[in-house]
Amino acid sequence: MEPLILHWALAKNPGEWEAPPSSIVPSGSTVLDKACETSFGESELDGLQYQVVEIELDDGRYKGMPFVLRRGETWIKNNDSDFYLDFNTKVTKKSKDTGDAGKGTAKDFLERIADLEEDAQRSFMHRFNIAADLVDQARDAGLLGIVGLFVWIRFMSTRQLIWNKNYNVKPREISQAQDRFTDDLENMYKSYPQYREILRMLLSAVGRGGEGDVGQRIRDEILVIQRNNDCKGGIMEEWHQKLHNNTSPDDVVICQAIIDYIKSDFDINVYWDTLNKNGITKERLLSYDRAIHSEPKFRSDQKEGLLRDLGNYMRSLKAVHSGADLESAIATCMGYKSEGEGFMVGVQINPVNGLSSGFPDLLQFVLDHVEDKSAEPLLEGLLEARVELRPLLTGSSERLKDLIFLDIALDSTFRTAVERSYEELNDAAPEKIMYFISLVLENLALSTDDNEDILYCLKGWNRAMDMVKQKDDQWALYAKAFLDRTRLALASKGEQYYNMMQPSAEYLGSLLNVEEWAVDIFTEEVIRGGSAATLSALLNRFDPVLRNVAHLGSWQVISPVEVTGYIVVVDKLLSVQNKTYDKPTVLVAKSVKGEEEIPDGVVGVITPDMPDVLSHVSVRARNCKVLLSSQIHF
């Protein structure tokens, strides 16, 4: 039988035929006047024979590829026309009617959310009121319903959904809608303890909100700042218009960027650096219904007053938009008063009842030491505060919502402090590293509903520390056993989250046209934003130390799967992540950092690197049943 030939070209516009550049023509091809002919090659996968042509196109000028097939003198066409591959065509997202779409989700509930999304895009007031209306339906759908609500709100908080579209709304109307939504979540938290872990995540993705006066301060206070500091034009006027008509969490970042700019003696690069680090670009500023075109520009004599007034204003912004801000959460629970001035309303927040007499001093200690270079006293204080809150969080306390937000803020501050301590731990004694691990484990247990395995691991680490103090020469072996047990618990928790959240993220993401990359990493980003990721990073640092002391082997198996394949050696997994291997392949990769994709056709990855057990590549390896193993060098 004569070989099958691909008769093809490239096109900058549909209907054109242009011979491809020689740099991309496959070996053995024949280049014609306006086309190229390439023979199909034989290949095999899992015992199946097929024919393939590989063309690597790296020139974005071309929009498509016209082609026909030829075998001898017989031409194979698309009826009487050429075939055409459109390079701009995207993979069609799943629709409601696709076979298995929505499997493992509260499908009807997610479709209800999708039906309401267009209305929710009008403003935060609309979105939070719609969310409040959906709370009962989410609860009735069980855990997957609440997960679906969380996925929707997190898509919003990570800027994957439109925040405001052609609708002006007062800040107090937004804060009232938030308050209504978070009140409903608080009531569910009280009545359904089995959902508390996911409800904590949901609340952390929503600003606290508040009664009307709290939101009204956002509208009033900016006018006072402009008047008192003689800055009624430029960026302050544009920002004022945005604040009056569609305030959002972006305003917290904008305020901080202006403060940082002023503190840096008016270095405009500092302003843009703060914005960009927090996901706000020039294009985003211009995209607001009330766009911000101007950059900040102030006089030296305005510096002191603006820093004072914007610092105070930040509290009003965070009171509405930032649930996990430590200073704001503490102020709300301890009580504060903001005086009115002229037309500006005053706000008085009373202290939460039921807190111990020493609790305010403990929180003040935390605030006083939050930036300390040595984090150990701060971590101990944060844990002590969380332990004291625990009984109030499991009961029906007054203003439970404010206590939950405080606990979320303490947890977030704890993680930040641990991450800041990594450098300090580089040369630390094993006892100190184990102590930090025990602190992080305890913090994780306080954020987890089903924490029996975590508490068991915590007891093991405490026992290992006792063995070190007693100079027991088996301490490293014992600690390594609990390091592996802890890793297993973390991997199990990660898989639980993935199975619980990812199907909802994928189905709702497809309904709402969320960008594919944001859907793909949804659960991984949730995991990496929690205490489990902090703990996993600590374990990675300590593992080589324990292996060395205990005289153990150097292999760590992250995804234990028995595989058979052809060995291919590569320098970096990143360099081949988009490649497809025709045969079952085991990659030996010198560099695996954790963010890479596993290429199609790869059944195993072996590396001297140490990817985190909760990293993207580790999660994918376990879910796709791909071997992933690393060899640790001491």
C-alpha positions in Angstrom: 0.0 0.0 0.0 1.3 3.4 -0.9 2.2 5.8 2.0 -0.3 8.4 3.2 0.9 11.9 2.5 -0.1 15.1 4.2 -0.4 17.9 1.6 -0.3 21.1 3.7 0.5 24.7 4.0 0.1 27.7 6.4 -2.3 30.6 6.2 -2.2 34.1 7.6 -5.9 34.3 6.6 -8.5 31.6 5.9 -8.4 30.5 2.3 -4.7 31.2 1.8 -2.0 28.6 1.0 1.6 29.5 1.8 4.5 27.2 1.9 5.9 26.8 5.4 9.3 28.2 6.3 12.1 25.6 6.0 12.8 25.8 9.8 9.6 23.9 10.6 9.5 21.5 7.7 9.7 17.9 9.0 12.6 15.9 7.8 12.0 14.0 4.5 9.3 16.5 3.4 9.0 17.9 -0.1 8.5 21.6 -0.4 6.3 22.7 -3.3 5.5 26.2 -4.6 2.7 27.0 -2.1 2.6 23.8 -0.1 4.5 21.0 1.5 4.1 17.2 1.4 5.0 15.1 4.4 4.7 11.4 4.8 2.9 10.0 7.8 5.1 7.9 10.1 4.1 4.6 11.8 3.8 4.6 15.6 2.3 2.5 18.4 0.7 3.1 21.8 -0.5 0.4 24.1 -0.5 -2.1 21.2 -2.4 0.2 18.9 -0.9 1.1 15.5 -1.4 4.6 14.2 0.1 7.1 11.8 1.4 10.5 12.8 3.0 13.7 11.5 4.7 16.1 14.0 5.0 19.7 13.0 6.4 22.2 15.6 5.1 25.7 14.8 6.7 28.6 16.7 5.6 31.5 14.5 2.5 33.4 15.7 2.0 35.1 12.4 0.0 32.1 11.0 -3.7 31.7 11.8 -4.3 28.2 10.5 -3.2 25.3 8.4 -5.1 24.2 5.2 -4.5 20.6 4.2 -5.7 17.6 2.3 -4.5 13.9 2.3 -3.1 12.0 -0.6 -2.4 8.3 -1.1 -0.8 7.8 -4.6 -3.1 9.6 -7.0 -6.1 9.5 -4.6 -6.9 12.7 -2.9 -8.9 12.8 0.4 -10.7 16.1 1.0 -13.4 17.5 3.3 -16.2 16.8 0.9 -15.1 19.0 -2.0 -13.2 21.5 0.1 -9.8 21.6 1.9 -9.5 20.7 5.5 -8.6 23.7 7.7 -7.0 23.7 11.2 -7.8 27.0 12.9 -5.0 27.8 15.3 -7.2 30.3 17.2 -9.9 27.7 18.0 -10.1 27.0 21.7 -11.2 23.7 23.2 -15.0 24.0 23.7 -15.8 24.1 27.4 -18.2 21.6 28.9 -21.8 22.6 28.8 -24.7 21.6 31.0 -25.6 18.8 28.7 -22.2 17.1 28.4 -22.3 13.5 29.5 -20.2 13.3 32.7 -20.1 17.0 33.3 -20.9 17.9 36.8 -20.2 14.5 38.2 -19.2 14.7 41.8 -20.8 18.1 42.3 -24.1 19.6 43.4 -24.8 20.0 39.7 -28.2 21.6 39.8 -27.0 24.1 42.4 -24.0 25.1 40.3 -26.2 25.6 37.3 -28.4 27.8 39.4 -25.3 29.9 40.3 -24.4 30.1 36.6 -27.8 31.4 35.8 -27.5 34.1 38.3 -23.9 35.2 37.5 -24.9 37.9 35.0 -27.0 39.7 37.6 -24.2 39.1 40.2 -21.7 40.9 38.0 -23.6 44.2 38.3 -22.0 45.0 41.7 -20.8 43.4 45.0 -24.2 44.3 46.5 -25.9 42.2 44.0 -23.4 39.3 44.3 -23.6 39.2 48.1 -27.3 39.4 48.2 -27.6 36.6 45.6 -25.1 34.6 47.7 -27.2 35.1 50.8 -30.3 34.0 48.9 -28.4 30.8 47.9 -27.2 29.8 51.4 -30.3 27.7 52.2 -30.1 25.9 48.8 -26.4 25.2 49.3 -27.1 23.8 52.8 -29.9 21.6 51.5 -27.5 20.2 48.8 -25.2 19.1 51.6 -21.4 19.4 51.6 -21.1 19.6 47.8 -23.5 22.5 47.8 -21.5 24.5 50.3 -18.3 23.6 48.3 -20.0 24.9 45.2 -20.8 28.2 47.0 -17.2 28.4 48.2 -15.9 27.8 44.7 -18.1 30.6 43.3 -17.0 33.1 46.0 -13.3 32.2 45.6 -13.5 32.7 41.9 -14.8 36.1 42.7 -12.2 36.9 45.4 -9.3 35.8 43.0 -10.6 38.2 40.3 -11.8 35.5 38.0 -15.3 37.0 37.9 -16.5 40.5 37.0 -16.8 42.7 40.2 -18.8 45.6 38.8 -20.5 46.3 35.5 -22.4 49.5 34.7 -23.9 49.9 38.1 -23.3 52.5 40.8 -23.7 51.3 44.4 -23.0 53.0 47.7 -20.4 51.5 50.0 -22.9 51.1 52.8 -25.1 49.0 50.5 -22.2 46.7 49.8 -21.3 46.3 53.5 -24.9 45.6 54.4 -25.1 42.9 51.7 -21.8 41.4 53.0 -23.2 41.5 56.5 -26.3 39.7 55.5 -24.3 37.0 53.7 -21.8 36.5 56.5 -24.6 36.4 59.0 -26.2 33.5 57.1 -22.8 31.7 57.0 -22.4 32.3 60.8 -25.8 30.7 61.5 -24.9 27.7 59.4 -21.6 27.5 61.2 -23.4 27.3 64.5 -26.0 24.8 63.4 -23.9 22.5 61.2 -20.6 21.7 62.9 -19.7 19.2 60.2 -19.3 22.0 57.7 -17.2 24.3 59.8 -13.9 23.8 58.0 -15.3 24.7 54.5 -17.3 27.5 56.0 -14.1 29.0 57.5 -12.6 29.0 54.0 -15.8 30.6 52.6 -15.7 33.4 55.2 -12.0 34.0 54.6 -12.8 34.7 50.9 -15.4 37.3 51.9 -14.9 40.7 53.5 -16.5 41.1 56.9 -19.0 43.7 55.9 -21.0 45.5 58.6 -24.0 47.6 59.3 -24.5 50.6 57.2 -22.4 53.1 59.2 -19.3 51.0 58.7 -19.6 51.1 54.9 -20.8 54.7 55.0 -17.4 55.7 56.5 -15.7 54.6 53.2 -17.8 57.2 51.3 -17.5 60.0 53.9 -14.0 59.7 55.1 -12.3 60.0 51.7 -14.0 63.4 51.3 -12.6 64.5 54.7 -9.1 63.3 53.7 -9.3 65.3 50.5 -10.5 68.4 52.3 -8.0 68.3 55.2 -5.0 67.6 53.0 -5.7 69.8 50.0 -5.8 67.0 47.5 -9.1 67.3 45.6 -7.8 66.6 42.1 -5.8 64.0 40.3 -5.7 60.4 41.6 -7.5 61.3 44.8 -10.5 62.6 42.9 -10.6 59.6 40.6 -10.2 57.2 43.5 -12.9 59.1 45.4 -15.3 58.6 42.5 -14.6 54.9 42.4 -15.0 54.6 46.2 -18.4 56.4 46.0 -19.7 54.2 43.2 -18.2 50.8 43.4 -15.7 50.2 46.3 -14.0 46.8 46.3 -11.1 44.9 47.9 -8.9 46.5 45.4 -9.3 49.8 47.4 -7.3 48.3 50.2 -4.4 47.7 47.9 -4.7 51.1 46.3 -4.7 52.8 49.7 -1.6 50.7 50.7 0.1 51.6 47.4 -0.4 55.3 48.0 0.8 55.0 51.6 4.0 53.2 50.5 4.5 55.8 47.8 4.4 58.6 50.3 6.6 56.7 52.8 9.2 56.2 50.1 9.5 60.0 49.6 7.2 59.9 46.6 9.0 57.1 44.6 6.4 56.2 41.9 8.0 52.8 41.3 7.1 51.9 44.9 3.5 52.7 44.1 3.4 50.4 41.1 5.3 47.7 42.8 2.7 47.5 45.6 -0.1 47.4 43.1 1.5 44.8 40.8 2.5 42.5 43.7 -1.2 42.4 44.7 -2.5 41.7 41.2 -3.5 45.2 40.1 -2.1 46.5 36.8 -2.5 49.8 35.0 -5.1 48.0 32.8 -7.1 47.0 35.8 -7.2 50.5 37.1 -8.4 51.7 33.7 -11.1 49.0 33.6 -13.1 50.2 36.6 -16.4 51.8 35.7 -14.9 54.9 37.4 -11.4 54.5 36.0 -8.2 55.6 37.7 -6.0 57.3 35.1 -3.6 59.4 37.2 -0.6 58.5 39.3 -0.2 59.9 42.8 1.6 63.2 43.1 1.7 65.1 46.3 3.7 67.9 47.9 6.2 67.4 50.8 4.0 69.4 53.2 1.1 67.0 52.6 3.2 63.9 53.7 2.5 63.8 57.4 -1.2 64.5 57.2 -1.8 62.0 54.4 0.0 59.2 56.1 -2.0 59.8 59.3 -5.4 60.1 57.5 -4.8 57.3 55.0 -3.6 55.0 57.8 -6.9 55.7 59.6 -8.8 55.3 56.4 -7.3 51.9 55.9 -9.2 50.7 59.0 -12.5 51.6 57.4 -11.6 49.9 54.2 -10.4 46.7 55.9 -13.4 46.7 58.2 -15.6 46.0 55.1 -13.3 44.3 52.7 -10.6 42.4 54.7 -11.8 39.4 56.8 -8.3 38.1 57.5 -6.5 41.3 58.4 -5.1 40.9 61.9 -5.3 44.5 63.1 -8.8 45.0 61.8 -10.0 41.7 63.3 -8.5 42.5 66.7 -10.1 45.9 66.7 -13.5 44.5 65.9 -13.4 42.0 68.7 -11.8 44.4 71.3 -14.0 47.3 70.3 -13.2 50.7 68.9 -14.7 54.1 68.2 -14.3 56.4 65.2 -15.6 59.9 65.9 -17.8 61.6 63.4 -16.7 64.8 61.8 -19.2 67.2 60.2 -21.2 65.1 57.7 -19.1 62.0 58.4 -20.9 59.4 60.5 -19.2 58.1 63.7 -18.8 54.4 64.3 -18.7 52.6 67.6 -17.9 48.8 67.8 -18.4 47.3 71.2 -16.1 44.6 72.6 -17.1 40.9 72.2 -18.4 39.5 75.4 -17.1 36.3 76.9 -13.3 36.8 76.4 -11.0 36.3 79.3 -9.6 39.4 81.1 -6.1 38.6 79.9 -7.0 38.1 76.2 -6.6 41.8 75.2 -3.1 41.8 76.6 -2.3 38.6 74.7 -3.6 40.2 71.4 -1.6 43.3 72.1 1.5 41.1 72.6 0.8 39.6 69.2 0.5 43.1 67.6 3.7 44.3 69.3 5.8 41.4 68.0 4.2 40.7 64.6 7.3 42.0 62.8 9.9 40.5 65.1 12.8 38.8 63.3 12.7 35.9 65.8 9.3 34.4 65.3 9.2 31.9 68.1 7.6 34.1 70.8 5.1 35.4 68.3 4.1 31.9 67.2 3.6 30.9 70.8 1.4 33.9 71.4 -0.6 33.3 68.3 -1.2 29.7 69.2 -2.1 30.7 72.8 -4.7 33.1 71.4 -6.2 30.5 69.0 -6.4 27.9 71.8 -8.2 30.4 74.0 -10.7 31.1 71.2 -11.3 27.5 70.5 -14.1 26.9 73.0 -15.9 30.0 71.9 -15.7 28.9 68.2 -17.3 25.6 69.0 -20.2 27.0 70.9 -22.9 29.5 70.1 -21.0 32.6 71.2 -22.4 36.1 70.7 -20.8 37.7 67.6 -19.4 34.4 66.5 -18.6 35.8 63.1 -16.2 38.3 64.5 -14.4 35.6 66.5 -14.1 33.4 63.4 -12.6 36.3 61.4 -10.2 36.8 64.3 -9.2 33.2 64.3 -8.7 33.3 60.5 -6.5 36.3 60.9 -4.4 34.7 63.7 -4.0 31.6 61.5 -2.9 33.7 58.5 -0.4 35.7 60.6 1.0 32.4 62.0 1.7 31.1 58.5 3.3 34.3 57.4 5.6 34.3 60.5 6.7 30.7 59.9 7.5 31.4 56.3 9.5 34.4 57.4 11.5 32.0 59.7 12.8 29.7 57.0 16.1 31.5 56.8 16.4 31.4 60.6 15.9 27.7 60.6 18.6 27.0 58.0 21.3 26.6 60.6 19.1 25.7 63.5 19.6 22.7 65.7 17.2 19.7 65.1 15.4 20.3 68.4 14.4 23.8 67.2 13.2 22.6 63.8 11.1 19.9 65.5 9.7 22.5 67.9 8.6 24.6 65.0 7.1 21.6 63.3 5.1 20.8 66.4 3.8 24.4 66.6 2.7 24.3 62.9 1.0 20.9 63.5 -0.9 22.4 66.4 -1.9 25.4 64.3 -3.1 23.1 61.5 -5.1 21.0 64.0 -6.9 24.2 65.1 -8.0 24.8 61.6 -9.1 21.3 60.8 -12.3 19.5 61.7 -11.2 15.9 61.3 -7.9 16.3 63.0 -7.3 13.0 64.8 -4.4 12.0 62.5 -2.8 15.4 62.9 -3.0 15.2 66.7 -1.5 11.7 66.6 1.4 13.1 64.6 1.8 16.0 67.1 2.1 13.5 69.9 4.8 11.7 68.0 6.8 14.9 67.4 6.6 15.8 71.1 7.8 12.3 72.0 10.7 12.7 69.5 11.7 16.0 71.2 11.7 14.3 74.6 14.0 11.6 73.2 16.5 14.2 72.0 16.5 15.8 75.5 17.0 12.3 77.0 19.9 11.7 74.5 18.2 8.6 73.1 20.2 7.6 70.1 17.0 6.4 68.3 15.4 9.9 68.2 16.2 10.5 64.5 14.7 7.2 63.5 11.6 7.8 65.5 11.3 11.4 64.2 11.7 10.1 60.6 8.8 7.7 61.2 6.6 10.6 62.2 7.8 12.8 59.5 6.6 10.2 57.0 3.4 9.7 58.9 2.8 13.5 58.8 3.6 13.6 55.1 1.1 10.9 54.5 -1.5 12.8 56.5 -0.9 15.9 54.4 -1.1 14.0 51.2 -4.3 12.4 52.3 -5.7 15.8 53.2 -4.7 17.2 49.9 -6.4 14.4 48.0 -9.5 14.9 50.1 -9.6 18.6 49.2 -9.0 17.8 45.5 -11.8 15.2 45.3 -14.1 17.5 47.2 -13.4 20.8 45.4 -11.9 20.2 42.0 -15.0 18.7 40.2 -17.0 21.8 41.3 -14.3 24.1 40.2 -14.1 22.5 36.8 -17.8 22.3 36.2 -18.7 25.8 37.5 -15.6 27.2 35.8 -16.8 25.8 32.5 -20.2 27.3 33.0 -18.8 30.7 33.9 -16.0 30.7 31.3 -13.3 31.0 34.0 -9.8 30.9 32.5 -8.6 27.3 32.2 -5.4 27.9 34.1 -7.3 29.3 37.1 -9.6 26.2 37.1 -6.7 23.7 36.8 -4.9 25.0 39.9 -8.0 25.9 41.9 -7.6 23.2 44.7 -3.8 23.4 44.7 -4.0 27.2 45.4 -6.5 26.5 48.2 -4.1 24.0 49.7 -1.0 26.2 49.2 -2.8 29.1 51.0 -3.2 27.0 54.2 -1.2 25.7 57.1 -0.7 22.3 55.5 1.6 23.9 52.8 3.7 25.6 55.5 4.1 22.4 57.4 5.0 20.5 54.2 7.8 23.0 53.5 9.2 22.5 57.0 9.2 18.8 56.6 11.1 19.1 53.3 13.8 21.1 55.0 14.1 18.6 57.9 14.0 15.3 56.0 17.7 15.3 54.8 18.8 16.1 58.3 17.0 13.1 59.8 18.1 10.7 57.0 21.7 11.7 57.6 21.5 11.3 61.4 19.5 8.0 61.2 21.7 6.6 58.4 18.7 6.0 56.1 18.5 5.7 52.4 18.2 8.7 50.1 15.0 7.9 48.2 11.7 9.6 48.8 8.7 8.2 47.0 6.0 10.9 46.6 3.6 9.0 44.4 4.2 5.2 44.8 3.1 3.5 41.6 4.6 0.5 39.9 5.4 1.4 36.3 7.3 0.2 33.2 8.5 2.5 30.5 11.4 3.8 28.4 13.9 5.9 30.2 14.4 9.5 28.9 16.9 11.8 30.6 16.1 15.6 30.5 17.6 18.6 32.2 14.4 20.2 33.4 10.9 18.8 33.5 9.7 22.3 32.6 11.4 22.1 29.2 9.3 19.0 28.2 6.0 19.6 30.1 4.1 20.3 26.8 5.6 17.4 24.9 3.7 14.2 24.2 5.5 10.9 24.4 4.4 8.1 22.1 5.6 5.3 24.3 5.3 4.9 28.1 8.1 7.0 29.4 10.0 7.4 32.7 11.6 10.8 32.8 14.9 11.3 34.7 14.8 15.0 35.3 17.6 16.9 37.0 15.2 19.8 37.9 11.7 19.4 39.1 10.5 22.6 41.0 6.9 21.6 41.6 4.9 23.9 39.3 5.3 21.8 36.2 2.8 19.7 34.3 3.5 16.0 33.7 3.7 15.4 29.9 1.3 13.1 28.2 2.7 9.6 27.9 4.9 9.9 31.0 4.3 7.2 33.5 7.1 8.1 36.0 9.4 11.0 37.0 12.6 10.5 38.9 14.6 13.5 40.1 17.3 14.5 42.5 15.2 17.6 43.4 12.8 17.6 46.3 9.3 18.7 45.2 6.9 19.4 48.0 4.3 16.7 48.5 1.6 19.3 48.1 3.1 20.9 45.0 1.3 21.0 41.7 3.4 18.2 40.2 3.0 16.0 43.3 -0.7 16.4 43.4 -0.9 15.6 39.6 1.3 12.6 39.9 -0.9 11.1 42.7 -4.1 11.9 40.9 -2.9 10.6 37.5 -1.2 7.5 39.0 2.3 8.5 37.8 5.4 7.5 39.7 7.2 10.4 41.3 10.3 9.8 43.3 13.2 11.9 44.4 16.7 11.1 45.5 17.9 13.3 48.3 21.5 14.3 48.5 22.9 15.0 52.0 
